[in-house]
Amino acid sequence: MGFRPNYNQQRAERNRAKQQKKQEKLKQQQEETARRKAAREEGPAEAVTLESDVNKVMMSNDAKR
């Protein structure tokens, strides 16, 4: 004869799994947020550099004419 189901233990296992999944999701969201913030901070500096490069090319093209 089999064991009787232990509903409290099963519910506790489900709740532990849910909590772990929530923690993993939260950690992933925080990592992505940090990555986006880092990219945003780097972005404007790169944009200025690209603008100055474009301006240099435009000026050199004008000088060649």
C-alpha positions in Angstrom: 0.0 0.0 0.0 1.3 3.5 -0.9 1.9 6.4 1.2 -0.8 9.0 1.8 -0.2 12.3 0.1 1.3 15.0 2.2 -0.5 18.0 0.9 1.3 20.5 3.2 4.7 19.3 2.0 3.6 19.4 -1.7 2.3 22.9 -1.2 5.5 24.0 0.5 7.6 22.6 -2.4 5.4 24.4 -4.9 5.7 27.7 -3.0 9.5 27.2 -2.8 9.7 26.7 -6.5 7.5 29.7 -7.2 9.6 31.9 -4.9 12.9 30.7 -6.5 11.4 31.5 -10.0 10.4 35.0 -8.9 13.9 35.6 -7.5 15.5 34.5 -10.7 13.2 36.7 -12.8 13.9 39.7 -10.5 17.7 39.1 -10.8 17.5 38.9 -14.6 15.4 42.1 -14.7 18.0 43.9 -12.5 20.9 42.7 -14.7 19.1 43.9 -17.9 18.3 47.2 -16.3 22.0 47.7 -15.3 23.1 46.8 -18.8 20.7 49.3 -20.3 21.8 52.0 -17.9 25.4 51.3 -18.8 24.6 51.4 -22.5 22.7 54.7 -22.1 25.7 56.3 -20.3 28.1 55.1 -23.0 25.7 56.1 -25.8 25.9 59.9 -25.7 29.7 59.9 -25.6 29.7 57.7 -28.6 27.2 59.9 -30.4 29.4 62.9 -29.9 32.4 61.0 -31.2 30.5 59.9 -34.2 29.2 63.4 -34.9 32.7 64.8 -34.7 33.9 62.1 -37.1 31.1 62.9 -39.5 32.0 66.6 -39.3 35.6 65.8 -40.1 34.7 63.8 -43.1 32.3 66.5 -44.4 35.0 69.2 -43.9 37.6 67.1 -45.7 35.2 66.5 -48.6 34.5 70.2 -48.8 38.3 70.9 -48.8 38.8 68.5 -51.7 36.3 70.4 -53.9 
